[in-house]
Amino acid sequence: MSFQSTRLTKKEREYRVDVISNILKKTKADFVMFSEHVLKSKDDLYTINENVGQKHITALFELSESIGLKGNRLYLIQML
């Protein structure tokens, strides 16, 4: 699955977070990696972590740096 990388409305962001949360809930994998910028902020990471709940899975996300630094940052979240 891929998403367009354009400015997102609040509804579109929420949809992405829901889709990614559902992928993580339903997969049988222990590790999932999302490339590019499927999420737009660190807040989305917190929401996904809350949505997935008690499942044991690790996910890697790439986000644009939002504090004025150049480049992207990788975020590894472990849901336990």
C-alpha positions, 0 to 999 in steps of 0.5 A, a space after each residue: 500500500 502506498 500513500 500520496 505525499 501531499 499536504 494532508 487534511 486532519 481527516 486524511 491524517 486520521 485515516 492514515 493512522 487508522 490504516 497503519 494501526 490496523 496493519 500492525 494489529 492484524 500482521 503476524 510479523 514481529 517487525 514492520 518497516 514503513 518507508 518514506 513519510 507515511 506519518 506526518 508527526 511524532 503525535 501520530 506515533 503516540 496515537 498508533 502505539 495507543 491504538 495497537 494496544 497489547 500486541 508485541 510488535 516493533 515498527 520502524 518509521 521515517 519522518 521528516 525532521 520538524 525542528 528545523 534540521 535537514 533530513 529525516 529521522 527514523 523512529 523505532 517503536 516497540 509495542 509490548 
